[in-house]
Amino acid sequence: MQNILVLGAGMSSASLIKYLLDHSEEKQWKVRVGDLDVEKARAKVGGHKNGEAFEFNVFNDAEKKKAIAKADVVIYLLPAEYLYLVAGECVEQQKHMVSSAYVSKEERLLDDSAKTKGVALLNEIGLDPGIDHMMAMKIIDEIHGRGGKIKGFRFSTGGLLAPDSDDNPWNYKFTWNPGNVITAGKGFSRYMEKDCVKYVPYQQLFRRTKRVSIQDVGAFEVYANRDSLKYKALYGLEDVSTIFRGTLRRPGYCEAWDVLVQLGLTEDAFHIENSASMTYREWMNAFLPYSDIKTPEEKVAEITGLEMDSEAIKKIEWLGLFEEERIGLDNATPAQILQQRLEQKWFFGDKDRDMVAMQHVADYELDGQQKRLTSTMVVYGENPPHTAMAKTVGLSLAITAEMLLSGRIKLSGIHIPTTRKIYEPVLEKLREEGIKAQWKDEEKKKR
């Protein structure tokens, strides 16, 4: 019997663990799920005869060695910053590992050892990063295979709400790590537009948005996601004049989120004294200029240049940030206070469904014609915990682990899913699970 070790039983693990257990009898798999919160692991395993839940602490070296020693492949779903601790032990014990995390500097140091020992460390296997890489390379390889020359490449992803659960003015609820939503865009982003490199500092990020339309699901706005330029080399697109990677939100979200950014409410570098005893209204007012005649609402409108009855101000009011309610969180950073409030207001309920939308657009030249290939993927969740986010991230990981165990993927060292050896078999299997894209290839309209 082959042993699969899953480390982490959080929001993205449900569909992964279900897939492994559903196929465990046929494939002769034993699935062990470890998490610091053992009750979470037990809930995901659900008493399945081929599953086992156990308490796991990534900082307990003896426990880590013992758990990995029993495994044929390790699937890592714990926080990304601790991945190198597990990856190093996997290389030492010659165990393959699959993760949705970005390749870190610490992990990169393991590449030579992993190759020497024949160990595959497959990273960025999830949704974004993950399926976005795979869809991109399938498109790029298809166009290049026909003799086409790609001139522009844009791709964007969003974890959003299914229309039947879209019942708040932000058109958003948490379906993945809330902390990552709060800190999204920190630092700077950059992309290339018609051979011009564009830098977008955090303070401008949610003001510099583009509008896009996705077939069957409507209008979105997209903001730049980190460093788009690195994908030129990663995808073999060194000669393109335009490359842009973005994050999708429903129209109006970014204007309102920009208010929170401009006020400093997403900052995580300092703590608010006596925050537990403050009300949300007092906290908001602490970030605004002094006035003995103007209300906090009026001051926010004045600072941002928005009208009092604007949709953005209404969204802020809906969050309850002007209410006389105690925060109750001691010595917290602004980001922690905001996250607590958003978790209350953006709560993903038992009957809610989410939606993942992904779009790739490649502008290319073929036989003297200017053409555009648009790839659109929309996936709907079933219910918590089997959300669209959990399905896309979890099934990508599960299927990749399956391919390693069966020998269909044979690699060593650190890899991401930009090679045919990975993306072709994984995308093929994802299609069987209903995760697929629709392509539209047409002559580009002249402006």
N, C-alpha and C positions, 0 to 999 in steps of 0.2 A: 504493500500500500504506500502511495506517495503522500508525503506530508507537506501541507501548505501552512505557513505561519503568517497570519495577518496581525500586524501591529497597529492598533488603533481601531476604536469602535465608535467613531464620531459620526457627524452628519453625512459624510460621503460613503460610509461603509455598508449601509443596509443592502443595497442591490448587489454589491460585490460579494458579500457573504452569502446572500441568498443564491446567487448564481453558482458559487462554488459548492454549496450544500446540495442544491438541486441536481448537480451533475456528479456528486461524490460517489453515489452507488455505481453508476455506469463507469466512471473513470477510476474508481478505487482510490479515492482521496480521503485523507484525514485532514480536517480543517481546524486549526487551533487559533483562537482569537485572544490576543492579549491587550489589556488596557489597564491604566491605573485605576479606573473606575470599573471594577469587575462586574458590577451589575449591568452596566451598559453592554459589556461583552456578552453576558448571559442572555440579555434581551435579544441581541442580534442572532445568537446561535439558536435560541428558542428550543433547547432540549433535543436537537437533532442528534441521532445516534452516531453520525460521523463528524460531529462538531464537539469542540471543547473550549470552554472559556476559562481564562486564568488571569490573575493579577500580574501586571507587567509594569516595571519601572525602568525606563531606559537608562537611568543612572546607576542601576544595580548591575555591576559587571558580571557577577557570578550568575545572576538570573538571566542576563542577556546571552551569555555564552551557552547556557543550558538550553534555552529556548531555540536558539539558532542551530544548535547541534542536532536537534531532532528534525529540522526542516530540510526539504528538498528545494524549496523556493520561498523567499520572504517577500511579502507585500507590505510596504511601509506607508502608513497613513497618519503617523504622529506629526507634530510640528516640524516644519522643514529645517529649522535651525539645529535639530538634533540628529538629522539623518546620517551625517558622517560617522556618528558613533556606532550606528547599526551597520552602515556600509563597510566600515573597517573590519568589523567582526565577520561579516559575510565573506569578505575577501580572505581573511585569515582561515576561515573554515571551509572555503571553496563552495559557497552557497550562492546561487543566483538571487538577485534582488530586483524588484520592480517598485517604482515610486512615481507619484504625480508631481514631486517637487522639482524645482529648477536645480541644475547642476551647480553646486557651490564650489568655492575655491578649495575648501578643505577636502571635498570629495574628489575633485580633479586630481589631487595628489595620489589617489589610489589607482589611477588608470593603468599605469605600467604594471603594478602588482596584479591587478585584476586580469590583464591580458596574459601575463606569465602563468597564472594559476587557472586560466580558462574560465573565469567567472564573469558573467554578464551583469552589469549594473545599468539597468534601463530606467532612465529618468524622463520626466516631463511626459508621462503616460497618464493622461486624464482627459479633461475637456479643453481647458485653456490654461496652461499648455497641454497639448496632447492631440485631441482630435483636430484642432486647428492646424498643427504641423502636418498631420496625415492627409487631411483634405487639401492643404496647400500643395504638398509635394505630388499628390495624384494629379492635380490640375497642371502644375508646372511640367511634370514629366510627360503628360498627355500632349500639351501644346508643343513642347520641344520635340517630341517624337514625331509630330506631323510637320516639323520644319518651321514652326512659328517662332517669332521673336517677341518676347514679352517686353512691353514698354512701361506698364504701370501695374502695380499689384496692391490691392487694398483688402484687408480682412478684419472683421469685427465680430465680437461675441458678447452676449448678454445673458445673465441669469435673471429672469423676470417672472412675472405672474401670468398664469393662464388667464384668458379673458373672463372666465366665469368666477375667478377669485380676485379680480382686480377691483377692489372695493374701497380703496383709500386714495386721497388726492395726490399722493406721491407715486402711485402705480407701482409700488415696490414693497416687498417684505423680505425678511432674512431667510434665505434658503442655503446659505453657506456661512463661513466664519465671519461674524459681525465685525470683529476687529479689523479684518482686511478691508471691509467696506468703508469704515471710518477713515482709515489711513490711505485709501486709494489715491494714487497720483502724487503722493509726497515726493519731494525732490524735484525732478523735471522730466519732461517728455520731449522727444524729438522725432521728426519724420522728414520725408523728402517729397516735395511737390514740384514737378517739372524742373528737376535739377537744382532746386533751391532747398537747402537744409533749413528747417524751421524748428526753433527751440520754443518750448512752452513751459514757463515756470509754473509752479503749483498755484500761485496766486491768480494765474490767467487760465488755468486748465479748463475750468467749467464754464468759461466765457467763450472759449474758442471751440465751439462745437459745429458739427456738420449734420444736416438732415439727410436721412436715408429712408427708403421704403423697402420693406421686405414682403415678398409675395405672400398673400393670404393672412398676414398678421399685422399689417399696417405700418404706421409711421414711427420712426425712432430718431433720436439724436445720438451722436457718437462723439466721444472725446478721445484724444490720443492716449494710448496705453504704453507707458514707458518708452523704451528706445526702439523705434521701428527700424532704424538703420542697420542694426545687427542682423536683421533677417535677409539683407542683401547677400551676405556671404553664406549665411546658414542655409538659404534656399537656392544658392547658385544664381542670384539675380543681380550680379554686380553691375550690369549695364542698364538697369531700369532707371527711368527718370523720376518715377513716383513710387514711393512705398509708404504704406500707412497701416498701422495696427491700432485698432480702437476698441472701446467698450461701449456697448449699447445700453441706452436707457430710454424710457418713454419721454416724449416731449414735455418740457417744463421741469423735469427733475433737476437738470443741471443748473438752471437759473436759481432755484431754491437752495440747492446744495452749496452753490457759490456764496450765498449769504452766510452760511455757517462757516465756510472757509475764511471769508473776509473778516468776520467777527473774531476769529481765533478759536472757535469752539471745537475744532478738530485737532488742536495741539496736544501733544503728549509729552512735552519736555519739562513741564513744571506742574506743581500741585497747588490746589486751592485750599487755603487754610480754612478750617471750620466748615468744609463743604457739606458735612452731614446735616448741620443745623440750618443751612441756607435753603431758601425756596428756589425753584427754577427761575422765578421772576427776578429774585435778588441776584442770582448767578448771572443771568443774562444782562442785567443792569450793570453788573461789575465790569463788563466788557464794553460799556457804552460811555460816552462823555457825560460829565455831570450837567444836570439841568434840574431846576426846582419847579419847572413849569411843563416840561415835555414828558410824556409817558415813554416807557421803553419801546413800545410799538412805533411811536412817532420818531424816536431817535434811530431805530433800525431803518425805517423808511428813508430818513434824511441821509444817513450814512451811505446807504446803497443806491440812492437815487430812484427808488421804487415808489410807486403810489401805495397809499395805505390799503387800498382795496385790490392790489395786484394779486395774482395767483401765487406768486412766490411768498408774499407775506402771509397769505391765507394758509399756505402749507406749513410755515413756521408756527403759526397759531395752532394749527391742528395737532402739532406735536406736543403741545402743552408747555412750551418753553416760556410762556408768559404767565403761567399759573402759579398761584400761591400754595404750592405743594412742596413739602420737604423733600430734599434730595436723598438724605439718609445714607450717603456714601462718604465715608470719612477720608479726608486727606487725598482726594481723588484728582486726577488730571482732568482738564477739560474734555479730552477724548473719552475718558472713562465715564464721565457724567453723561455726555452725549450718547454714548453707546448704551448705557443703562436705560435712558429714556426711549431710545429707538427700539430696543429689544421689547419694551412694553407696548409701543405703538405699532411696530412693524412685525408683530408676532405672527408666525406662520401657523395657522390653526389646523386642527385635526381634519377638517373638511376642505382645506385649501389645496389647490394644485398650482404647481409652478410650470414654467416654460423656459427652455433654452433656445435661443436663436443664434445662428452663426451664418455669416455671409462672407464669401470670397469673391472678389471681382478682379479678373485679369484682362487688361487691355493689351492686345497683341496684333502683330502684323503677319499675315500669311498670304503668299502669292499676290502681293501688292494690295491686298485689302486690309482695312483697319477693322478689327473684330473685337468683340467683348464676350468673355465667358463668365457667367455668374453662377456660382454654386450657393445654394440655400439649404440650410438644415434647420428644421424646427422639431423639437422633441418636447412632449408634454409629460409631466409627472402623473403618477397615479394617485398617490396620497402620501402623507408623511408615514414612514420615513422613506418611501420609495419615490423620491422626487426626481424630476428630470435631471437635476444636478447630480444626485446620487447615482442615477442610472448611467449618465454619460461618463462621469469620472470612474465609478466603480466597475462598470462592465469593461471599460478600456483596460483597467488594471487586471481584472480577472482573466480576460481573454489573452492578454499578453503573457501572464503567468502560465496559463494553459498551454500556450504555444512553446514556451520554454521547456515545460515538463514533457511535452510530446516530441520535442526535438525539431519542430517545424521552424522555430527560430533558433539559429545556432550562431551565437556571437560571444565575444569576450571583450572586456573593457567597458568603458562608459559610452553609452549611446543614447540618443534621443530618436523619436520615431520619424526621421526624415529620410530613411532608406527604404527601398522596396522590400527588403528582407523583413522589415517590421510592419510597415504600413499596409502592404497588400494583404497579408493574412488576417491582420487585425480588423481592417475595414470590411473585409469579406464577412467575417464573423459578426461584426457589429450590425451589418445589414440584416442578417438573420434575426437580430434582436430588435429590429425596427429603427435603428439609428442609422440614417442615411441622408444623403443630400440629393437635391434635384438640380440638374444642370440646364442652363439656358445659354446656347452658343449662337451668337447673331452678329450681323454686320453692325459696326458701331455707327451710331447716328452722327451726322455732321452738324456742328453748331454754327 
